[in-house]
Amino acid sequence: MDFTVSEKMQTILGMMKEFVQKELIPLEPEFLTKSVSEMVPVLEEKRQMVRQMELWAPLHPKQYGGMELNLMESALVFEVLGGTPLGLYVFGCQAPDAGNIEILHQFGTDEQKEKYLRPLVEGKIRSCFSMTEVELPGSNPVMLDTTAVKDGDDYVINGHKWYTSSADGAEFAIVMAVTTPDAGPYLQASMIIVPTDTPGFNHVRNISVMGHAGEGYFSHAEILYQNCRVPQKNLLGPEGHGFVIAQERLGPGRIHHCMRWIGICNRAFDLMCARARDRIIAPDRKLASKQIIQSWIAECAADIQAARLMVLHAAWMIETVGKKEARKEISLIKFVVANTMQKVIDRALQVHGGLGMTDDTIIAFFYRHERAARIYDGADEVHKVSVARRILKEYENKKVN
Ligand SMILES: Cc1cc2nc3c(=O)[nH]c(=O)nc-3n(C[C@H](O)[C@H](O)[C@H](O)COP(=O)(O)OP(=O)(O)OC[C@H]3O[C@@H](n4cnc5c(N)ncnc54)[C@H](O)[C@@H]3O)c2cc1C
């Protein structure tokens, strides 16, 4: 593996780091205390600055106004922008839009691309991805109750979803619904574009998560689809290929999540070290003089570096041998990095004592918000079982002395 970062990328990353430091981190106290709608105007201002610097939409296609960085380059960008909860949004590469952009670009018709993809990349609209259901296990996604039944030129969608992140204020949802119930389990569901102003798209509520219902982009919604009628031309890709499409975006999406988490680790680690350096715990002593704190710092540094190298290795595997061959690495990083992040945030919070529990630093936000990393995009246990199966398969006929 070659870790050299091109001069051009070093410049881009340097500009992004400076922007995060000067323009976004100072906004965090407001972000933690004001409502999302109060924050929108200032966030829009920052987005405009990013566009003027030509750093908008780093991973999205040039054809639609993005920078179209490759996977390794965009991984490094996510690490820098992940250090603040505002980074990805302000640079136009936030989930779930980023994933939706990728699948629209790969599978959308020309009409869908003009209507949905272009304004999405430009940051003029937002979108959401509606797959998980209230009554059925998200961990077994082939179990879906939501149906899309053909009627004339339309699909009529019925179902009850939740955790449709960022649905509040989104222009459209990409909905996973059963269209071909008689096909094999992985060919029953399709992705369908549903504008959120369609009658029958009912936004029930923003779910309160860890004490915060959130709002707008920063929220997770419960949605009831009741005879929600959309034209059949809103089908994304071939009918019954919902899981095939979801599979396509799995590798790059995972790299982006994990590098964002590494960015969070770096930020929490910085705050932890600075606090240990500055906090007086006896008249002539700082917290950093205590061996237990030194041990945490050393452990966290090692854990972050190991996790980071695993993610970059997985990205390199995807780029060199392809997603299919890199499946083990893609699954491994998901639970390793999520747990590393949780440990680092927890240690950073502990080192801050009572201050760590407040919203006077960003740590408590990370602590609340990022616990979900071990659940979404495949719970830890699901990845562990699948990796173990794959490894044990390798051992079926392997001679071991
Ligand atoms: C913050 C957040 C944002 C999300 N955003 C979206 C979104 O935008 N769109 C969307 O569609 N969904 C979204 N989700 C939903 C997410 O994908 C599901 O929560 C996830 O797939 C788990 O499904 P579940 O909640 O139904 O848990 P379940 O499937 O009921 O699983 C519960 C627990 O059981 C255990 N478990 C499950 N299966 C196995 C197994 N095979 N072996 C061993 N243990 C197992 C795991 O510990 C798991 O955590 C989001 C979730 C969160 C928390």
The ligand as an SDF file (V2000), in Angstrom:
LIG
                    3D

 53 58  0  0  0  0  0  0  0  0999 V2000
  -29.3440    6.8580   14.2010 C   0  0  0  0  0  0  0  0  0  0  0  0
  -29.9210    5.8700   13.2310 C   0  0  0  0  0  0  0  0  0  0  0  0
  -30.1050    6.2640   11.9130 C   0  0  0  0  0  0  0  0  0  0  0  0
  -30.6920    5.3750   10.9940 C   0  0  0  0  0  0  0  0  0  0  0  0
  -30.9610    5.7990    9.7260 N   0  0  0  0  0  0  0  0  0  0  0  0
  -31.6400    5.0010    8.8780 C   0  0  0  0  0  0  0  0  0  0  0  0
  -32.0610    5.4720    7.5880 C   0  0  0  0  0  0  0  0  0  0  0  0
  -31.7770    6.6130    7.1860 O   0  0  0  0  0  0  0  0  0  0  0  0
  -32.8430    4.6560    6.8270 N   0  0  0  0  0  0  0  0  0  0  0  0
  -33.1910    3.4010    7.2180 C   0  0  0  0  0  0  0  0  0  0  0  0
  -33.8850    2.7170    6.4730 O   0  0  0  0  0  0  0  0  0  0  0  0
  -32.8000    2.9180    8.4310 N   0  0  0  0  0  0  0  0  0  0  0  0
  -32.0460    3.6800    9.2640 C   0  0  0  0  0  0  0  0  0  0  0  0
  -31.6940    3.2240   10.5250 N   0  0  0  0  0  0  0  0  0  0  0  0
  -32.1420    1.9120   10.9560 C   0  0  0  0  0  0  0  0  0  0  0  0
  -31.0290    0.8840   11.0580 C   0  0  0  0  0  0  0  0  0  0  0  0
  -30.6040    0.5040    9.7770 O   0  0  0  0  0  0  0  0  0  0  0  0
  -31.5690   -0.2980   11.9070 C   0  0  0  0  0  0  0  0  0  0  0  0
  -31.7920    0.1800   13.2180 O   0  0  0  0  0  0  0  0  0  0  0  0
  -30.5870   -1.4550   11.9250 C   0  0  0  0  0  0  0  0  0  0  0  0
  -30.5520   -2.0930   10.6670 O   0  0  0  0  0  0  0  0  0  0  0  0
  -30.9860   -2.5190   12.9840 C   0  0  0  0  0  0  0  0  0  0  0  0
  -32.3050   -2.9190   12.8100 O   0  0  0  0  0  0  0  0  0  0  0  0
  -33.3300   -2.8990   14.0350 P   0  0  0  0  0  0  0  0  0  0  0  0
  -33.2480   -1.5840   14.7030 O   0  0  0  0  0  0  0  0  0  0  0  0
  -34.6420   -3.3390   13.5240 O   0  0  0  0  0  0  0  0  0  0  0  0
  -32.7530   -3.9640   15.0750 O   0  0  0  0  0  0  0  0  0  0  0  0
  -32.9960   -5.5410   15.0650 P   0  0  0  0  0  0  0  0  0  0  0  0
  -32.8430   -6.0750   13.6840 O   0  0  0  0  0  0  0  0  0  0  0  0
  -34.2670   -5.8230   15.7700 O   0  0  0  0  0  0  0  0  0  0  0  0
  -31.7590   -6.0580   15.9120 O   0  0  0  0  0  0  0  0  0  0  0  0
  -31.6400   -5.7540   17.3120 C   0  0  0  0  0  0  0  0  0  0  0  0
  -30.3400   -6.2880   17.8340 C   0  0  0  0  0  0  0  0  0  0  0  0
  -30.3360   -7.6990   17.7200 O   0  0  0  0  0  0  0  0  0  0  0  0
  -29.0340   -8.1790   17.4940 C   0  0  0  0  0  0  0  0  0  0  0  0
  -29.0480   -8.9850   16.2640 N   0  0  0  0  0  0  0  0  0  0  0  0
  -29.7990   -8.7840   15.1700 C   0  0  0  0  0  0  0  0  0  0  0  0
  -29.5350   -9.7100   14.2320 N   0  0  0  0  0  0  0  0  0  0  0  0
  -28.6160  -10.5370   14.7450 C   0  0  0  0  0  0  0  0  0  0  0  0
  -27.9320  -11.6940   14.2790 C   0  0  0  0  0  0  0  0  0  0  0  0
  -28.1410  -12.1650   13.0380 N   0  0  0  0  0  0  0  0  0  0  0  0
  -27.0330  -12.2730   15.1020 N   0  0  0  0  0  0  0  0  0  0  0  0
  -26.7970  -11.7950   16.3390 C   0  0  0  0  0  0  0  0  0  0  0  0
  -27.3990  -10.7060   16.8300 N   0  0  0  0  0  0  0  0  0  0  0  0
  -28.2940  -10.0850   16.0510 C   0  0  0  0  0  0  0  0  0  0  0  0
  -28.1240   -6.9500   17.3760 C   0  0  0  0  0  0  0  0  0  0  0  0
  -27.5030   -6.7160   18.6190 O   0  0  0  0  0  0  0  0  0  0  0  0
  -29.0950   -5.8410   17.0790 C   0  0  0  0  0  0  0  0  0  0  0  0
  -28.6180   -4.5710   17.5070 O   0  0  0  0  0  0  0  0  0  0  0  0
  -31.0590    4.0700   11.4340 C   0  0  0  0  0  0  0  0  0  0  0  0
  -30.8300    3.6870   12.7560 C   0  0  0  0  0  0  0  0  0  0  0  0
  -30.2790    4.5580   13.6490 C   0  0  0  0  0  0  0  0  0  0  0  0
  -30.0690    4.1180   15.0690 C   0  0  0  0  0  0  0  0  0  0  0  0
  1  2  1  0
  2  3  1  0
  2 52  2  0
  3  4  2  0
  4  5  1  0
  4 50  1  0
  5  6  2  0
  6  7  1  0
  6 13  1  0
  7  8  2  0
  7  9  1  0
  9 10  1  0
 10 11  2  0
 10 12  1  0
 12 13  2  0
 13 14  1  0
 14 15  1  0
 14 50  1  0
 15 16  1  0
 16 17  1  0
 16 18  1  0
 18 19  1  0
 18 20  1  0
 20 21  1  0
 20 22  1  0
 22 23  1  0
 23 24  1  0
 24 25  2  0
 24 26  1  0
 24 27  1  0
 27 28  1  0
 28 29  2  0
 28 30  1  0
 28 31  1  0
 31 32  1  0
 32 33  1  0
 33 34  1  0
 33 48  1  0
 34 35  1  0
 35 36  1  0
 35 46  1  0
 36 37  1  0
 36 45  1  0
 37 38  2  0
 38 39  1  0
 39 40  1  0
 39 45  2  0
 40 41  1  0
 40 42  2  0
 42 43  1  0
 43 44  2  0
 44 45  1  0
 46 47  1  0
 46 48  1  0
 48 49  1  0
 50 51  2  0
 51 52  1  0
 52 53  1  0
M  END
$$$$
